[in-house]
Amino acid sequence: MSNQIPVVVAGAGITGLSAALHLADMGAGHVLVARGPGDPSSARAPGMITGGQRDNFTRVAIAHQTDFARTMWDFGDRAFDRTVAWARSHDVNAATGRRLRLVVTPEELREATEAVKMMTSAGVTARLIQGNELKSSPWGACLGSRVIAIQDEGDRGGWIDAGMMHLRMLETAQKHPSISFTELSVEDVEGYANEDLVVTIGNKRHAAAALIVACHLSTGDIVPSLKAALVSSADQWLTASGPLDPGNRLSAWNRSGIAWSALHNHEWGSTLPRGRLLMGGGRVLRKWAGFEATEANVEERITNYIVDQATKTFAHWNQPDTSSLRAQAGLDCHPCDELPVIGPMYGEGRILVAAGFMGQGVTLGFQAGYCLAKLLMTGACQELPRRLWPERLRSLTDKE
Ligand SMILES: Cc1cc2nc3c(=O)[nH]c(=O)nc-3n(C[C@H](O)[C@H](O)[C@H](O)COP(=O)(O)OP(=O)(O)OC[C@H]3O[C@@H](n4cnc5c(N)ncnc54)[C@H](O)[C@@H]3O)c2cc1C
């Protein structure tokens, strides 16, 4: 191991490990990863993956203009491609298929119609399937009457075994001669006026060339000025037996890697290998729709809701006995303006942050790690939109 001043990475989830691996591959002489407390969310993420963004195009375009929505779609697509390519080259189970937004209310139909129009004119793949076309399509054949249309975004859906992905990334990093690990946490960082950045890991102060903060909801403990901007949200998921079309082995829905959502992503899931299903959601049943939750508990009524909704959505699916299902819950991280926070801190470019992936952390976290490594090692990263940098949140902290 080189004894040169390390780049310190705080957090060894998918984001931190991606940063460490990409830094080392790009020639960083010494990367020190502080693993911190507890298991990373990445190790047990359900693993639905999509290109583009989880939110519909209209939502991103209305909040941040159409051009930027297109930029975010490209960013999400690159994240998807890069993550899947790494997974496939490291024997991680992954399947890709269609990305389908199932439209179940007239309001969503209006939104989907507008979204498809905007996406088409921005050059993003999207198509609305409804009426007789829906009934006769291979997708419509398995859906209940609840589904009135589909926003089909092409082959931009999938599933990844996130636990295996995390393990392979960890093993690869542990074998890399330029990467070392400590089980301790980053407790503090002093930069600004100092020639060297000083990072306190456990109770020891280390000179560091840079610090990458990849700590998910704990980001604000290291960078307090971002604390107010990163909001927690609780959500829940389960896996169940399938398939969605038991009578037809060749049905379009019986492939693994189809990612769907409904009701503005309050219901979501993907088809898994061996005919199993991942399904999640029901956040709307939680207090404040799960926002600002401090812990995420599995709620039985939400498990029942997820299964009931899926039964209404998929006409031929045999509803399992819910008592046999093992549901899981977790806390995700939403930035206040619903854009991930990725980039150098204002005023101290040697501290870089990556958090706030709103349900897309497996792919966006992987991509964020790549982008921060590129930025540090070459001084620029064309793939990282400047608008994702933390500087946009500056006015928030000015008001505090
Ligand atoms: C219910 C739910 C469902 C989800 N579904 C999906 C999905 O289907 N697909 C998808 O892509 N994403 C999904 N996500 C999001 C995804 O799980 C996360 O975005 C992603 O795992 C975050 O990865 P990370 O590496 O940034 O953080 P983590 O994996 O949480 O890693 C952060 C690490 O930092 C460590 N740490 C904390 N403080 C310190 C410190 N001071 N010093 C050093 N280390 C520290 C923690 O111990 C942790 O190990 C879901 C999230 C939830 C809650």
The ligand as a Gaussian input file, in Angstrom:
#p B3LYP/6-31G(d) Opt

LIG

0 1
 C      -37.612000       0.788000       1.021000
 C      -36.531000       1.108000       0.062000
 C      -36.541000       0.555000      -1.190000
 C      -35.531000       0.867000      -2.094000
 N      -35.560000       0.285000      -3.308000
 C      -34.581000       0.514000      -4.188000
 C      -34.585000      -0.148000      -5.421000
 O      -35.453000      -0.976000      -5.698000
 N      -33.603000       0.157000      -6.310000
 C      -32.638000       1.070000      -6.016000
 O      -31.800000       1.338000      -6.876000
 N      -32.584000       1.667000      -4.828000
 C      -33.538000       1.409000      -3.897000
 N      -33.505000       2.014000      -2.684000
 C      -32.441000       2.987000      -2.395000
 C      -31.118000       2.342000      -2.114000
 O      -31.247000       1.296000      -1.193000
 C      -30.164000       3.416000      -1.547000
 O      -30.267000       4.611000      -2.265000
 C      -28.735000       2.979000      -1.679000
 O      -28.555000       1.707000      -1.108000
 C      -27.835000       3.994000      -0.994000
 O      -26.514000       3.537000      -1.119000
 P      -25.352000       4.340000      -0.426000
 O      -24.098000       3.613000      -0.720000
 O      -25.444000       5.762000      -0.828000
 O      -25.699000       4.249000       1.125000
 P      -25.606000       2.973000       2.077000
 O      -25.682000       1.714000       1.312000
 O      -26.606000       3.175000       3.165000
 O      -24.155000       3.086000       2.674000
 C      -23.809000       4.152000       3.534000
 C      -22.825000       3.622000       4.540000
 O      -22.265000       4.733000       5.237000
 C      -21.982000       4.301000       6.537000
 N      -21.794000       5.473000       7.395000
 C      -22.701000       6.233000       8.037000
 N      -22.095000       7.195000       8.737000
 C      -20.754000       7.050000       8.517000
 C      -19.625000       7.757000       8.944000
 N      -19.714000       8.816000       9.752000
 N      -18.398000       7.329000       8.540000
 C      -18.271000       6.270000       7.702000
 N      -19.343000       5.577000       7.262000
 C      -20.565000       5.958000       7.656000
 C      -23.211000       3.470000       6.910000
 O      -22.889000       2.611000       7.976000
 C      -23.421000       2.714000       5.610000
 O      -22.729000       1.501000       5.657000
 C      -34.488000       1.733000      -1.741000
 C      -34.447000       2.283000      -0.455000
 C      -35.465000       1.973000       0.423000
 C      -35.414000       2.539000       1.786000

